[in-house]
Amino acid sequence: MSMLSKFDRITGHMYMQGDFKKVNISPSQTALNNQIWFIKYPLANYLGFKPEKPSISFKTGTFVHKCYQDILMGKMKIDDVELAYKKILESYVFSEKDKAKGMFLLERIKKYVQNHLQILMEISGSYMKDWQVEKAFYDWYNNEYIGQKLEIVNEGSIDSYNPKLKIFTEHKNRFGSVYLGKKGTYLYRKPAKIKTPQFTHLIAVAVYSQHFDKKYQPALIYADEDGAMLFNSLNCQDLTQESLDYYFHKFIQINIQRQQMLRMADGDIRKLACMIGVDWSDLRHKDSNIFLSNMQEEDVKKIEEFYNEL
């Protein structure tokens, strides 16, 4: 792995020619299946999708991350969390269902932040010094797959890390859901307890491990309103170095496969569309797909028109 400034990078031509205007990859993009990746990145850029509708889960997840990080850095106090979250709820136009979920989460939001911090204390052995947050990286890799190397930079940021303890952490939230009760009011259902890490998150942790040259121990943390679950190499086979090497290889495979598709498309997004295809059931029932549910209706129509004119 080599590290260059994003201003020094030279991007493979297949990412930029013709209809394509892609300038980076990331762990979050990598973990998407090809159909979702195509819709949310190459096709969204080409058709000029509007910003997605605000999602209470996404906004709350971002908020919880910022709060635990700001408290860790001494920029915020735990008692300020609820008031700050109220401002989030007032700042966006959410759906009725998301509004209801936001009010339920408001009652629990302080616990989420506390649970992330509590796990960090346990990891640190109560030594909370030297923690840093949001470590940005711009990494290139020399790994090969099907005789090719990645010709584009991998960009991202690492939630938190401690140079003295040689630990880095990836933080996730498990929010509950809401549903309409018999009386027509929304009720809250607690999230299910997670038993094993998700593939998406393991890809990210594997990439971060590579960034630290495998010299830092990983900690993957899932918080909910009742506590937090810590996965590390001591209690989870997927977080041993052997497994992380496997997931990193999958990261390389997926992105070189996409690189090859872009090369074969030769700057023509219609060719790429024919290679990948679309599951129309997913689009017609997009509200049931976490990755598509917040798309604007007019952008769904743009996709229909695009494929009708191929």
C-alpha positions in Angstrom: 0.0 0.0 0.0 1.2 3.5 -0.8 -0.3 6.7 0.4 -0.6 9.9 -1.7 -2.4 13.1 -1.2 -5.7 13.2 -3.0 -4.3 16.1 -4.9 -1.4 14.0 -6.2 -3.4 11.1 -7.5 -3.6 9.9 -11.1 -6.9 8.2 -11.7 -7.3 5.4 -14.2 -8.8 6.7 -17.5 -11.7 4.3 -17.4 -13.2 6.1 -14.4 -13.3 9.4 -16.1 -13.9 8.9 -19.8 -17.1 9.6 -21.6 -20.2 9.3 -19.3 -18.2 8.4 -16.2 -17.1 11.0 -13.6 -16.0 8.8 -10.8 -13.0 10.0 -8.7 -12.7 7.6 -5.8 -13.8 4.3 -4.2 -14.6 3.6 -0.6 -15.4 0.7 1.8 -19.1 1.8 1.9 -19.4 1.7 -2.0 -17.6 -1.6 -2.2 -20.0 -3.4 0.1 -23.0 -2.5 -2.1 -24.1 -5.1 -4.7 -23.4 -4.1 -8.3 -27.0 -3.1 -9.0 -27.2 -0.7 -6.1 -23.7 0.6 -6.7 -24.6 1.3 -10.4 -27.8 3.2 -9.5 -26.3 5.2 -6.6 -23.0 6.2 -8.2 -22.5 6.0 -12.0 -26.1 6.3 -13.0 -27.0 8.9 -10.3 -24.1 11.1 -11.6 -25.1 10.6 -15.2 -28.8 11.3 -14.7 -28.3 14.0 -12.1 -30.3 12.6 -9.3 -31.5 15.0 -6.6 -30.4 14.7 -3.0 -32.2 11.8 -1.3 -35.0 12.4 1.1 -33.7 12.8 4.7 -33.6 9.5 6.7 -34.0 9.6 10.4 -31.8 6.6 10.9 -29.0 8.1 8.8 -29.3 11.5 10.4 -29.4 10.0 13.9 -26.4 7.7 13.2 -24.3 10.6 12.0 -25.4 12.6 15.0 -24.5 9.9 17.5 -21.1 9.5 15.9 -20.4 13.2 16.1 -21.5 13.4 19.8 -19.4 10.6 21.1 -16.4 12.0 19.1 -17.0 15.6 20.4 -17.3 14.4 24.0 -14.2 12.3 23.6 -12.3 15.4 22.3 -13.7 17.6 25.1 -15.8 19.7 22.7 -19.2 18.6 24.1 -20.8 17.4 27.3 -23.2 14.4 27.6 -25.9 16.6 29.1 -26.0 18.6 25.8 -26.9 15.7 23.7 -30.7 15.8 23.9 -31.0 19.5 23.1 -28.7 19.1 20.2 -30.8 16.2 18.9 -34.0 18.2 19.1 -32.4 20.7 16.7 -31.7 17.8 14.3 -35.4 16.8 14.4 -36.4 20.4 13.8 -33.9 21.0 10.9 -35.3 18.5 8.4 -38.7 17.6 6.9 -39.1 13.9 7.7 -41.9 11.5 6.8 -44.6 11.0 9.4 -43.1 7.6 10.2 -39.6 9.1 10.6 -40.9 11.9 12.8 -42.5 9.3 15.1 -39.2 7.3 15.2 -37.3 10.5 15.9 -39.4 11.2 19.0 -38.9 7.7 20.3 -35.1 8.0 19.7 -35.1 11.3 21.5 -35.9 9.5 24.7 -33.0 7.1 24.1 -30.4 9.3 22.3 -28.3 10.0 25.4 -28.0 6.3 26.1 -26.7 5.6 22.6 -23.9 8.1 23.0 -23.1 6.9 26.5 -22.9 3.3 25.4 -20.3 4.1 22.7 -18.2 6.0 25.3 -18.6 3.2 27.8 -17.1 0.6 25.4 -14.2 2.9 24.7 -13.5 3.1 28.4 -13.6 -0.7 28.6 -11.2 -1.0 25.7 -8.9 1.6 27.2 -8.8 0.2 30.6 -10.2 3.5 31.8 -7.2 5.3 30.1 -9.1 7.7 27.9 -6.2 9.8 26.8 -4.6 9.9 23.3 -7.8 9.0 21.4 -8.1 10.7 18.0 -11.2 10.8 15.7 -12.0 10.9 12.0 -8.6 9.9 10.6 -8.9 10.7 6.9 -6.9 8.4 4.5 -6.2 8.3 0.7 -4.6 4.9 0.0 -3.4 3.2 -3.1 -2.7 -0.5 -3.3 -0.3 -2.8 -5.2 -2.5 -5.9 -4.8 -3.4 -7.6 -8.0 -6.5 -9.5 -9.2 -7.0 -11.1 -12.6 -3.7 -9.5 -13.6 -4.8 -6.0 -12.8 -4.1 -3.4 -10.1 -6.6 -0.8 -8.8 -6.0 2.5 -10.7 -8.0 4.7 -8.3 -7.5 6.0 -4.8 -9.5 4.6 -1.9 -10.8 7.4 0.3 -12.4 7.3 3.7 -12.1 8.1 7.4 -11.6 6.0 10.5 -14.0 6.6 13.4 -11.5 6.7 16.2 -8.0 5.4 17.0 -5.4 5.4 19.8 -1.7 5.6 18.8 -0.6 4.6 22.3 -2.9 1.6 22.7 -2.5 0.7 19.0 -6.3 0.3 18.6 -8.8 1.6 16.1 -12.6 1.4 16.4 -15.5 1.3 14.0 -18.8 2.4 15.5 -22.3 1.4 14.4 -25.8 1.9 15.8 -28.7 -0.4 16.1 -31.9 1.6 16.1 -35.3 0.3 16.8 -38.2 0.5 14.3 -41.7 2.0 14.4 -45.0 0.5 13.2 -48.6 1.5 13.2 -50.6 0.0 16.1 -54.3 -0.9 16.0 -55.3 2.6 17.2 -53.5 4.2 14.3 -50.6 5.5 16.4 -47.0 4.6 15.9 -45.4 2.2 18.4 -41.7 1.4 19.0 -40.0 -1.9 18.6 -36.5 -2.5 20.1 -33.7 -3.5 17.7 -32.7 -7.2 17.6 -29.4 -8.0 19.2 -26.6 -8.5 16.8 -24.8 -11.8 16.9 -22.2 -11.5 14.2 -20.7 -8.5 12.4 -22.1 -7.5 9.0 -20.1 -8.1 5.8 -20.3 -4.4 5.0 -18.6 -3.5 8.2 -16.0 -6.2 8.0 -14.9 -4.8 4.6 -14.4 -1.4 6.2 -12.5 -2.8 9.2 -10.2 -4.8 6.9 -9.4 -1.7 4.9 -8.6 0.3 8.0 -6.4 -2.5 9.2 -4.4 -2.2 6.0 -4.1 1.5 6.5 -2.4 0.9 9.8 -0.2 -1.7 8.2 -1.9 -4.4 10.4 -0.2 -2.9 13.5 -3.4 -1.8 15.2 -6.0 -4.0 16.8 -9.5 -3.6 15.4 -12.6 -3.1 17.5 -16.1 -3.1 15.9 -18.8 -1.7 18.2 -22.5 -1.9 17.8 -24.5 0.3 20.2 -28.2 0.2 21.0 -30.3 1.8 23.8 -29.5 -1.0 26.3 -25.7 -1.3 25.8 -23.1 -2.1 23.2 -21.6 -5.2 21.7 -17.9 -5.2 21.1 -16.4 -7.5 18.5 -12.6 -8.0 18.3 -10.0 -10.7 17.6 -10.6 -12.2 21.0 -14.3 -13.0 20.6 -14.8 -13.0 16.8 -13.1 -15.1 14.2 -14.0 -12.5 11.5 -11.7 -10.0 13.2 -8.6 -12.1 13.4 -5.9 -10.9 11.0 -6.3 -14.0 8.8 -10.0 -13.1 8.3 -9.3 -9.4 7.8 -6.8 -10.3 5.0 -9.7 -12.3 3.4 -12.1 -9.4 3.6 -9.5 -7.0 2.2 -8.9 -9.4 -0.7 -12.7 -9.2 -1.4 -12.4 -5.4 -1.4 -9.7 -5.7 -4.0 -11.7 -8.2 -6.0 -14.9 -6.3 -6.1 -13.3 -3.0 -7.1 -11.1 -4.5 -9.8 -14.1 -6.3 -11.2 -15.9 -3.0 -11.4 -12.8 -1.4 -12.9 -12.9 -4.0 -15.6 -16.6 -3.4 -16.3 -15.9 0.3 -16.7 -13.0 -0.4 -19.0 -15.2 -2.7 -21.2 -17.9 0.0 -21.2 -15.4 2.4 -22.8 -17.0 5.5 -21.5 -20.6 4.4 -22.5 -23.0 4.2 -19.5 -25.5 2.2 -21.7 -22.9 -0.6 -22.1 -22.4 -0.7 -18.3 -26.2 -0.7 -17.8 -26.5 -3.8 -20.0 -23.7 -5.6 -18.1 -25.3 -5.0 -14.7 -29.0 -4.9 -15.2 -31.7 -3.8 -12.7 -34.0 -5.7 -10.4 -37.3 -3.9 -11.2 -38.9 -5.5 -8.2 -36.4 -3.7 -6.0 -37.3 -0.4 -7.6 -41.0 -0.9 -7.6 -40.9 -1.8 -3.9 -38.0 0.6 -3.1 -39.5 1.5 0.3 -38.5 -2.0 1.5 -34.9 -1.6 0.4 -32.7 0.3 2.8 -30.4 1.5 0.0 -33.2 2.8 -2.3 -36.0 3.9 0.1 -35.0 7.5 0.2 -34.6 8.1 -3.5 -36.8 10.8 -5.0 -39.8 9.5 -7.0 -38.7 11.6 -10.0 -35.3 9.9 -10.0 -37.0 6.5 -10.1 -38.8 7.7 -13.2 -35.5 8.8 -14.7 -34.2 5.3 -14.3 -37.3 3.9 -16.1 -36.9 6.3 -18.9 -33.2 5.6 -19.2 -33.7 1.9 -19.6 -36.7 2.3 -22.0 -34.4 4.3 -24.3 -31.4 1.9 -24.3 
